[in-house]
Amino acid sequence: MEYKVTKKDLIGQIADFPIEVVQKMVERQIEYKNKYDISQFQYLKDCGFEWIGTPEGVMFWASVVYDKNFDLFFDKYPKNENMIIKNFKNKFNQFLNWISKLKNKRHGNDK
């Protein structure tokens, strides 16, 4: 069983949480309950799984969820650098295409 968290899931009490954090919360919920219910995080942040039974432990999840210490989370679970580089390259290429279109418009070469 797997659930892929999306931006539309980030509402209620987890509206400002990074997707990666909520994804890990859902994974722990599935491990604990063998099912997921993201609404438990959206409206009752700590009711989705037993923090004490996780590899990270209570102090980790209390700090991440209650204190919004997302740096602690990303210290333990770093973002995939390859994905960051890929996203940067895509944004940079979009920017270059935009500059090229502006240049063409300026010189009367609308395409």
C-alpha positions as a LaTeX table, in Angstrom:
\begin{tabular}{lrrr}
\hline
Residue & $x$ (\AA) & $y$ (\AA) & $z$ (\AA) \\
\hline
Met1 & 0.00 & 0.00 & 0.00 \\
Glu2 & 1.36 & 3.39 & $-0.94$ \\
Tyr3 & 0.03 & 6.93 & $-1.02$ \\
Lys4 & 1.69 & 9.80 & $-2.88$ \\
Val5 & 1.20 & 13.11 & $-1.07$ \\
Thr6 & 0.48 & 16.08 & $-3.34$ \\
Lys7 & 0.16 & 19.82 & $-2.75$ \\
Lys8 & $-3.63$ & 19.51 & $-2.63$ \\
Asp9 & $-3.21$ & 17.34 & 0.49 \\
Leu10 & $-1.48$ & 20.19 & 2.33 \\
Ile11 & $-4.48$ & 21.78 & 3.99 \\
Gly12 & $-5.62$ & 22.41 & 7.54 \\
Gln13 & $-2.93$ & 21.99 & 10.18 \\
Ile14 & $-0.36$ & 20.71 & 7.66 \\
Ala15 & $-0.90$ & 23.49 & 5.10 \\
Asp16 & 2.62 & 24.85 & 5.57 \\
Phe17 & 4.39 & 21.49 & 5.92 \\
Pro18 & 6.84 & 20.35 & 3.23 \\
Ile19 & 5.47 & 17.49 & 1.13 \\
Glu20 & 8.43 & 15.32 & 2.11 \\
Val21 & 7.52 & 15.59 & 5.81 \\
Val22 & 3.88 & 14.67 & 5.22 \\
Gln23 & 4.93 & 11.82 & 2.93 \\
Lys24 & 7.04 & 10.34 & 5.73 \\
Met25 & 4.17 & 10.82 & 8.18 \\
Val26 & 1.86 & 8.89 & 5.84 \\
Glu27 & 4.48 & 6.14 & 5.45 \\
Arg28 & 4.69 & 5.78 & 9.24 \\
Gln29 & 0.89 & 5.76 & 9.47 \\
Ile30 & 0.70 & 2.92 & 6.94 \\
Glu31 & 3.36 & 0.99 & 8.89 \\
Tyr32 & 1.39 & 1.46 & 12.11 \\
Lys33 & $-2.19$ & 1.02 & 10.91 \\
Asn34 & $-1.68$ & $-0.71$ & 7.55 \\
Lys35 & $-3.76$ & 2.07 & 5.97 \\
Tyr36 & $-3.55$ & 5.81 & 5.46 \\
Asp37 & $-5.89$ & 8.62 & 6.38 \\
Ile38 & $-4.29$ & 11.95 & 5.58 \\
Ser39 & $-7.23$ & 13.82 & 7.12 \\
Gln40 & $-5.92$ & 12.78 & 10.54 \\
Phe41 & $-2.88$ & 14.97 & 9.89 \\
Gln42 & $-4.86$ & 17.78 & 8.31 \\
Tyr43 & $-7.07$ & 18.19 & 11.35 \\
Leu44 & $-5.44$ & 16.23 & 14.21 \\
Lys45 & $-1.70$ & 16.34 & 13.52 \\
Asp46 & $-0.57$ & 13.78 & 16.08 \\
Cys47 & $-3.33$ & 11.19 & 15.68 \\
Gly48 & $-2.08$ & 9.51 & 12.53 \\
Phe49 & 0.35 & 7.03 & 14.09 \\
Glu50 & 2.11 & 6.19 & 17.35 \\
Trp51 & 5.29 & 8.27 & 17.34 \\
Ile52 & 6.88 & 6.15 & 20.05 \\
Gly53 & 6.82 & 3.11 & 17.78 \\
Thr54 & 8.73 & 4.78 & 14.94 \\
Pro55 & 12.46 & 4.55 & 14.21 \\
Glu56 & 12.64 & 8.34 & 14.70 \\
Gly57 & 10.91 & 8.34 & 18.09 \\
Val58 & 8.66 & 10.73 & 19.98 \\
Met59 & 11.11 & 13.61 & 20.41 \\
Phe60 & 11.84 & 13.74 & 16.68 \\
Trp61 & 8.19 & 13.83 & 15.62 \\
Ala62 & 7.19 & 16.26 & 18.40 \\
Ser63 & 9.90 & 18.65 & 17.25 \\
Val64 & 9.00 & 18.28 & 13.56 \\
Val65 & 5.20 & 18.41 & 13.95 \\
Tyr66 & 4.64 & 20.74 & 16.90 \\
Asp67 & 7.71 & 22.98 & 16.60 \\
Lys68 & 7.80 & 22.77 & 12.80 \\
Asn69 & 11.49 & 21.99 & 13.02 \\
Phe70 & 11.72 & 20.93 & 9.40 \\
Asp71 & 15.51 & 21.34 & 9.42 \\
Leu72 & 15.66 & 18.42 & 11.86 \\
Phe73 & 13.62 & 16.35 & 9.43 \\
Phe74 & 15.82 & 17.24 & 6.45 \\
Asp75 & 18.98 & 16.57 & 8.47 \\
Lys76 & 17.71 & 13.01 & 8.88 \\
Tyr77 & 16.12 & 12.73 & 5.43 \\
Pro78 & 18.02 & 15.04 & 3.04 \\
Lys79 & 16.30 & 16.12 & $-0.14$ \\
Asn80 & 17.47 & 14.28 & $-3.21$ \\
Glu81 & 20.19 & 16.55 & $-4.63$ \\
Asn82 & 19.74 & 15.08 & $-8.10$ \\
Met83 & 16.08 & 16.15 & $-8.05$ \\
Ile84 & 17.06 & 19.65 & $-6.91$ \\
Ile85 & 19.60 & 19.92 & $-9.73$ \\
Lys86 & 17.08 & 18.58 & $-12.26$ \\
Asn87 & 14.44 & 21.10 & $-11.09$ \\
Phe88 & 16.98 & 23.92 & $-11.28$ \\
Lys89 & 17.98 & 22.93 & $-14.81$ \\
Asn90 & 14.33 & 22.81 & $-15.89$ \\
Lys91 & 13.64 & 26.26 & $-14.40$ \\
Phe92 & 16.82 & 27.65 & $-15.95$ \\
Asn93 & 15.89 & 26.27 & $-19.37$ \\
Gln94 & 12.40 & 27.78 & $-19.03$ \\
Phe95 & 14.05 & 31.10 & $-18.21$ \\
Leu96 & 16.35 & 30.84 & $-21.26$ \\
Asn97 & 13.37 & 30.06 & $-23.49$ \\
Trp98 & 11.52 & 33.06 & $-22.09$ \\
Ile99 & 14.55 & 35.31 & $-22.77$ \\
Ser100 & 14.79 & 33.94 & $-26.30$ \\
Lys101 & 11.11 & 34.68 & $-26.95$ \\
Leu102 & 11.52 & 38.21 & $-25.62$ \\
Lys103 & 14.54 & 38.71 & $-27.84$ \\
Asn104 & 12.64 & 37.46 & $-30.89$ \\
Lys105 & 9.69 & 39.75 & $-30.14$ \\
Arg106 & 12.01 & 42.70 & $-29.73$ \\
His107 & 13.55 & 42.03 & $-33.13$ \\
Gly108 & 10.21 & 41.40 & $-34.81$ \\
Asn109 & 10.67 & 37.66 & $-35.13$ \\
Asp110 & 7.51 & 36.55 & $-33.28$ \\
Lys111 & 7.25 & 32.78 & $-33.24$ \\
\hline
\end{tabular}
